[in-house]
């Protein structure tokens, strides 16, 4: 049967009848053979690359203009035929935007260190970076590929569902202006056309101890400071991918880059781990609830995988030859239960009320301002350094709309 192609915002086709390939076959393809290249971008508005996002700007009229979908042929369903409430649409539009952003940076990781195939095409792999990634686990390229594939399906589905209900999808194409890596292995068609910046990251690794702490929960202790697993990643700026081929010439520094990526992976995924259940509590329509509580657990699966692999990052100290910034990855094979790399299951912690027994849960899950908090977290990480004010205006509007949604509201 001929596979049907559903176009995505990235123009990556997702087949309804994709052939099975085992992991060994995928891995064998990672750095070999000719790779089909597809243009990541549709025609987008001519937008000037803007200033670094030092804050989140709320410009509703500008955001509304930019978020209008590109014209599509054929009739679209109207809200009167199974349409969504404004609140439920907002609860899906914000995750759709985040999944577009996630797909963008996972695609960058996949081009350099993952498996390039007909599910996630575009790069040719960087042998030195891939070998550094594989120090943590030999299956890392397959995991990177599969995580990338998942995020592409998430934003593709969310936008398609919104359109099927007569609601506007999210289009971030005008903001594909960031440079990204120019190292061997990247898709040359995408240089200068990225949404996210993986070369100037400040990574908060407090989630590591938060999930190992049996006495504190950020829902109950919002002012408690959880220790960082890798304190030096939480200050200054660090690259998680080789910026140029020059970054691959020093084996110790290249391993530090791979280690940085290894901690960035779970740092991102733990955010979705909490975001989806928090948003689900606001949903009115049962189908919207089903979507949120069905996608959310896949983020948890990603988080569990990457938190395990991050613990394998070899201890080292390296200095960035470009910025002079030093980073130290400690040995996490320790007896301290807050840091021990083997303790990857969520430790029980207080929940709802301290008079109740502790319980193993996802945390945090409080819903107040969760979307804006997520956006601020990603901004503080440096993921959007170089983005325009218009980008922050749109993302702020989407986050505010999601935070204003109420169960049973319009």
C-alpha positions as semicolon CSV with decimal commas, in nm:
position;residue;x (nm);y (nm);z (nm)
1;X;0,000;0,000;0,000
2;X;0,130;0,340;-0,089
3;X;0,220;0,550;0,214
4;X;0,042;0,882;0,234
5;X;0,235;1,193;0,319
6;X;0,116;1,451;0,568
7;X;0,318;1,771;0,530
8;X;0,454;1,920;0,849
9;X;0,561;2,275;0,923
10;X;0,914;2,151;0,862
11;X;0,816;1,986;0,533
12;X;0,921;1,656;0,687
13;X;0,684;1,389;0,558
14;X;0,539;1,150;0,815
15;X;0,430;0,823;0,661
16;X;0,118;0,642;0,775
17;X;0,279;0,315;0,677
18;X;0,648;0,347;0,756
19;X;0,859;0,032;0,712
20;X;1,003;-0,123;1,024
21;X;1,376;-0,085;1,081
22;X;1,552;-0,222;1,385
23;X;1,793;-0,010;1,587
24;X;2,101;-0,172;1,439
25;X;1,987;-0,083;1,088
26;X;1,910;0,274;1,194
27;X;2,247;0,310;1,356
28;X;2,429;0,174;1,054
29;X;2,273;0,451;0,849
30;X;2,377;0,727;1,085
31;X;2,698;0,828;0,914
32;X;2,683;0,641;0,583
33;X;2,519;0,667;0,247
34;X;2,370;0,957;0,064
35;X;2,114;1,153;0,263
36;X;1,814;1,307;0,101
37;X;1,784;1,674;0,184
38;X;1,458;1,856;0,217
39;X;1,399;2,220;0,260
40;X;1,305;2,279;0,623
41;X;1,128;2,606;0,554
42;X;0,828;2,703;0,353
43;X;0,816;3,052;0,216
44;X;0,818;3,282;0,515
45;X;0,786;3,650;0,580
46;X;1,099;3,855;0,545
47;X;1,183;3,931;0,905
48;X;1,499;4,100;1,026
49;X;1,701;3,908;1,284
50;X;1,632;4,094;1,605
51;X;1,791;4,159;1,937
52;X;1,872;3,909;2,209
53;X;1,562;3,827;2,411
54;X;1,638;3,984;2,743
55;X;1,272;3,979;2,844
56;X;0,930;3,859;2,733
57;X;0,737;4,121;2,540
58;X;0,360;4,128;2,532
59;X;0,244;4,286;2,207
60;X;-0,088;4,121;2,135
61;X;-0,162;4,288;1,803
62;X;0,179;4,201;1,659
63;X;0,158;3,847;1,790
64;X;-0,187;3,802;1,641
65;X;-0,068;3,919;1,301
66;X;0,235;3,689;1,294
67;X;0,050;3,382;1,421
68;X;-0,202;3,387;1,137
69;X;-0,166;3,061;0,944
70;X;-0,046;3,049;0,587
71;X;-0,325;3,004;0,333
72;X;-0,417;2,641;0,271
73;X;-0,626;2,507;-0,016
74;X;-0,974;2,374;0,037
75;X;-1,243;2,446;0,297
76;X;-1,165;2,447;0,667
77;X;-1,400;2,322;0,939
78;X;-1,586;2,587;1,132
79;X;-1,606;2,609;1,513
80;X;-1,975;2,530;1,489
81;X;-1,892;2,177;1,381
82;X;-1,714;2,026;1,675
83;X;-1,506;2,339;1,730
84;X;-1,302;2,419;2,039
85;X;-1,357;2,675;2,308
86;X;-1,108;2,959;2,300
87;X;-0,954;2,821;2,618
88;X;-0,910;2,468;2,486
89;X;-0,758;2,601;2,163
90;X;-0,511;2,806;2,370
91;X;-0,420;2,495;2,572
92;X;-0,315;2,325;2,249
93;X;-0,160;2,620;2,068
94;X;0,104;2,684;2,335
95;X;0,227;2,321;2,336
96;X;0,218;2,325;1,955
97;X;0,458;2,622;1,961
98;X;0,683;2,452;2,216
99;X;0,689;2,131;2,014
100;X;0,792;2,329;1,704
101;X;1,078;2,474;1,908
102;X;1,169;2,134;2,049
103;X;1,168;1,978;1,704
104;X;1,397;2,255;1,583
105;X;1,672;2,191;1,835
106;X;1,632;1,813;1,828
107;X;1,676;1,828;1,450
108;X;2,005;2,012;1,510
109;X;2,119;1,741;1,750
110;X;2,010;1,470;1,508
111;X;2,195;1,619;1,212
112;X;2,522;1,604;1,405
113;X;2,485;1,310;1,642
114;X;2,174;1,114;1,554
115;X;2,049;0,885;1,281
116;X;1,958;1,049;0,952
117;X;1,696;0,854;0,758
118;X;1,364;0,907;0,580
119;X;1,192;0,973;0,914
120;X;1,432;1,251;1,016
121;X;1,637;1,353;0,710
122;X;1,863;1,649;0,656
123;X;2,211;1,599;0,801
124;X;2,500;1,362;0,743
125;X;2,633;1,327;1,097
126;X;2,953;1,449;1,257
127;X;3,172;1,149;1,335
128;X;3,374;1,309;1,615
129;X;3,067;1,451;1,793
130;X;2,878;1,124;1,752
131;X;3,165;0,931;1,910
132;X;3,168;1,173;2,203
133;X;2,792;1,130;2,246
134;X;2,833;0,751;2,232
135;X;3,068;0,763;2,531
136;X;2,751;0,800;2,739
137;X;2,571;0,514;2,564
138;X;2,634;0,347;2,230
139;X;2,263;0,377;2,144
140;X;2,256;0,755;2,188
141;X;2,224;0,824;1,812
142;X;1,912;0,607;1,796
143;X;1,762;0,773;2,104
144;X;1,832;1,120;1,961
145;X;1,666;1,018;1,635
146;X;1,358;0,879;1,805
147;X;1,317;1,180;2,034
148;X;1,343;1,406;1,729
149;X;1,084;1,202;1,543
150;X;0,848;1,218;1,843
151;X;0,864;1,598;1,867
152;X;0,796;1,639;1,495
153;X;0,485;1,421;1,526
154;X;0,370;1,618;1,830
155;X;0,361;1,959;1,663
156;X;0,230;1,811;1,339
157;X;-0,059;1,645;1,520
158;X;-0,141;1,943;1,742
159;X;-0,153;2,186;1,451
160;X;-0,355;1,944;1,237
161;X;-0,603;1,891;1,520
162;X;-0,643;2,266;1,572
163;X;-0,712;2,313;1,203
164;X;-0,959;2,024;1,198
165;X;-1,161;2,210;1,462
166;X;-1,150;2,543;1,280
167;X;-0,884;2,692;1,507
168;X;-0,564;2,863;1,394
169;X;-0,247;2,654;1,400
170;X;0,088;2,795;1,511
171;X;0,338;2,906;1,247
172;X;0,689;3,000;1,359
173;X;0,846;3,005;1,014
174;X;0,904;3,385;1,017
175;X;1,144;3,335;1,308
176;X;1,376;3,081;1,146
177;X;1,665;3,327;1,144
178;X;1,929;3,193;1,388
179;X;2,265;3,071;1,259
180;X;2,321;2,737;1,435
181;X;2,626;2,520;1,373
182;X;2,835;2,526;1,056
183;X;3,028;2,209;1,147
184;X;3,051;1,911;0,916
185;X;2,728;1,714;0,925
186;X;2,467;1,988;0,951
187;X;2,213;2,045;0,679
188;X;2,363;2,339;0,484
189;X;2,015;2,445;0,374
190;X;1,930;2,522;0,737
191;X;2,235;2,728;0,831
192;X;2,096;3,066;0,937
193;X;1,742;2,924;0,947
194;X;1,709;2,789;1,300
195;X;1,452;2,878;1,564
196;X;1,668;2,791;1,863
197;X;2,025;2,852;1,979
198;X;2,219;2,555;2,119
199;X;2,553;2,737;2,140
200;X;2,495;2,973;2,437
201;X;2,311;2,765;2,694
202;X;2,288;2,819;3,070
203;X;2,147;2,493;3,203
204;X;1,961;2,461;3,532
205;X;2,028;2,107;3,657
206;X;1,836;2,141;3,985
207;X;1,577;1,894;3,851
208;X;1,837;1,625;3,925
209;X;1,812;1,675;4,302
210;X;1,446;1,780;4,293
211;X;1,349;1,429;4,180
212;X;1,576;1,270;4,443
213;X;1,462;1,482;4,737
214;X;1,202;1,311;4,959
215;X;1,144;1,617;5,179
216;X;1,060;1,897;4,937
217;X;0,821;1,959;4,650
218;X;0,827;2,290;4,456
219;X;0,445;2,294;4,467
220;X;0,463;2,310;4,849
221;X;0,805;2,474;4,883
222;X;0,825;2,727;4,598
223;X;1,115;2,912;4,761
224;X;1,330;2,608;4,836
225;X;1,655;2,595;4,637
226;X;1,740;2,250;4,504
227;X;2,114;2,193;4,453
228;X;2,252;2,175;4,101
229;X;2,394;1,847;3,972
230;X;2,644;2,037;3,753
231;X;2,680;2,382;3,910
232;X;2,908;2,524;3,639
233;X;2,645;2,459;3,371
234;X;2,412;2,693;3,561
235;X;2,638;2,994;3,507
236;X;2,787;3,149;3,195
237;X;2,710;3,016;2,847
238;X;2,797;2,675;2,705
239;X;2,762;2,514;2,365
240;X;2,591;2,176;2,334
241;X;2,691;2,123;1,971
242;X;3,017;2,192;1,786
243;X;2,983;2,544;1,649
244;X;3,241;2,482;1,377
245;X;3,480;2,201;1,293
246;X;3,735;2,374;1,516
247;X;3,531;2,260;1,819
248;X;3,599;1,896;1,728
249;X;3,979;1,919;1,733
250;X;4,023;1,905;2,115
251;X;3,891;1,571;2,240
252;X;3,846;1,691;2,600
253;X;3,650;2,002;2,501
254;X;3,442;1,803;2,253
255;X;3,350;1,559;2,531
256;X;3,246;1,858;2,743
257;X;3,019;1,966;2,456
258;X;2,866;1,617;2,443
259;X;2,824;1,615;2,822
260;X;2,651;1,953;2,801
261;X;2,407;1,810;2,546
262;X;2,350;1,508;2,768
263;X;2,232;1,732;3,053
264;X;2,040;1,963;2,822
265;X;1,828;1,672;2,695
266;X;1,661;1,587;3,030
267;X;1,651;1,951;3,138
268;X;1,421;2,021;2,843
269;X;1,213;1,705;2,873
270;X;1,140;1,745;3,244
271;X;0,967;2,071;3,154
272;X;0,716;1,893;2,930
273;X;0,697;1,627;3,198
274;X;0,521;1,884;3,420
275;X;0,365;2,115;3,161
276;X;0,121;1,871;3,002
277;X;-0,050;1,749;3,322
278;X;-0,066;2,107;3,449
279;X;-0,240;2,223;3,131
280;X;-0,468;1,919;3,124
281;X;-0,630;2,028;3,450
282;X;-0,768;2,331;3,265
283;X;-0,922;2,148;2,968
284;X;-1,297;2,158;2,906
285;X;-1,341;1,922;2,613
286;X;-1,272;1,555;2,683
287;X;-1,083;1,515;2,356
288;X;-0,846;1,799;2,448
289;X;-0,788;1,634;2,785
290;X;-0,709;1,307;2,607
291;X;-0,454;1,481;2,385
292;X;-0,274;1,649;2,674
293;X;-0,261;1,343;2,898
294;X;-0,154;1,123;2,607
295;X;0,133;1,338;2,480
296;X;0,251;1,428;2,830
297;X;0,364;1,075;2,927
298;X;0,587;1,053;2,620
299;X;0,776;1,354;2,754
300;X;0,812;1,163;3,080
301;X;0,956;0,867;2,890
302;X;1,205;1,101;2,722
303;X;1,299;1,252;3,059
304;X;1,354;0,911;3,217
305;X;1,577;0,799;2,932
306;X;1,789;1,113;2,926
307;X;1,823;1,146;3,304
308;X;1,969;0,795;3,303
309;X;2,214;0,874;3,022
310;X;2,324;1,208;3,172
311;X;2,460;1,020;3,472
312;X;2,709;0,851;3,240
313;X;2,876;1,179;3,146
314;X;3,247;1,127;3,222
315;X;3,386;1,361;3,488
316;X;3,611;1,629;3,338
317;X;3,700;1,995;3,332
318;X;3,730;2,185;3,004
319;X;3,774;2,546;2,896
320;X;3,595;2,683;2,592
321;X;3,871;2,806;2,360
322;X;3,640;3,071;2,212
323;X;3,479;3,221;2,525
324;X;3,726;3,119;2,797
325;X;3,439;2,974;3,004
326;X;3,524;2,671;3,216
327;X;3,290;2,382;3,288
328;X;3,335;2,093;3,532
329;X;3,134;1,773;3,521
330;X;3,155;1,598;3,859
331;X;3,161;1,226;3,918
332;X;2,800;1,140;4,005
333;X;2,876;0,785;4,113
334;X;2,851;0,887;4,478
335;X;2,678;0,775;4,799
336;X;2,489;1,104;4,838
337;X;2,127;1,017;4,750
338;X;2,065;1,366;4,616
339;X;2,335;1,318;4,353
340;X;2,372;0,943;4,300
341;X;2,338;0,876;3,929
342;X;2,169;0,537;3,979
343;X;1,865;0,681;4,157
344;X;1,667;0,774;3,846
345;X;1,322;0,676;3,979
346;X;1,131;0,972;4,129
347;X;1,172;0,957;4,505
348;X;0,847;0,998;4,704
349;X;0,792;1,351;4,829
350;X;0,521;1,556;5,005
351;X;0,214;1,617;4,789
352;X;-0,098;1,836;4,836
353;X;-0,064;1,846;5,215
354;X;0,223;1,757;5,447
355;X;-0,017;1,569;5,673
356;X;-0,048;1,306;5,399
357;X;0,210;1,033;5,337
358;X;0,482;1,109;5,084
359;X;0,426;0,970;4,735
360;X;0,623;0,933;4,413
361;X;0,488;1,190;4,164
362;X;0,567;1,424;3,878
363;X;0,660;1,766;4,014
364;X;0,573;2,044;3,996
365;X;0,213;2,024;3,874
366;X;0,050;2,343;4,003
367;X;-0,126;2,515;3,717
368;X;-0,097;2,883;3,807
369;X;0,112;3,062;3,545
370;X;0,261;2,736;3,421
371;X;0,288;2,844;3,057
372;X;0,459;3,175;3,132
373;X;0,690;2,999;3,379
374;X;0,786;2,749;3,111
375;X;0,855;3,025;2,860
376;X;1,064;3,217;3,112
377;X;1,260;2,899;3,197
378;X;1,345;2,840;2,831
379;X;1,438;3,206;2,784
380;X;1,667;3,206;3,088
381;X;1,833;2,895;2,944
382;X;1,950;3,099;2,646
383;X;1,764;2,884;2,396
384;X;1,629;3,195;2,223
385;X;1,937;3,418;2,224
386;X;1,927;3,609;1,897
387;X;1,552;3,591;1,848
388;X;1,350;3,900;1,760
389;X;1,113;4,102;1,975
390;X;0,831;3,979;1,752
391;X;0,914;3,621;1,848
392;X;0,890;3,701;2,218
393;X;0,567;3,891;2,159
394;X;0,407;3,590;1,994
395;X;0,532;3,336;2,248
396;X;0,421;3,559;2,536
397;X;0,075;3,591;2,387
398;X;0,044;3,215;2,342
399;X;0,160;3,153;2,699
400;X;-0,075;3,413;2,846
401;X;-0,370;3,269;2,651
402;X;-0,293;2,921;2,786
403;X;-0,259;3,050;3,142
404;X;-0,594;3,229;3,116
405;X;-0,777;2,916;3,003
406;X;-1,015;2,779;3,263
407;X;-1,191;2,445;3,292
408;X;-1,547;2,498;3,181
409;X;-1,470;2,846;3,051
410;X;-1,511;2,986;2,699
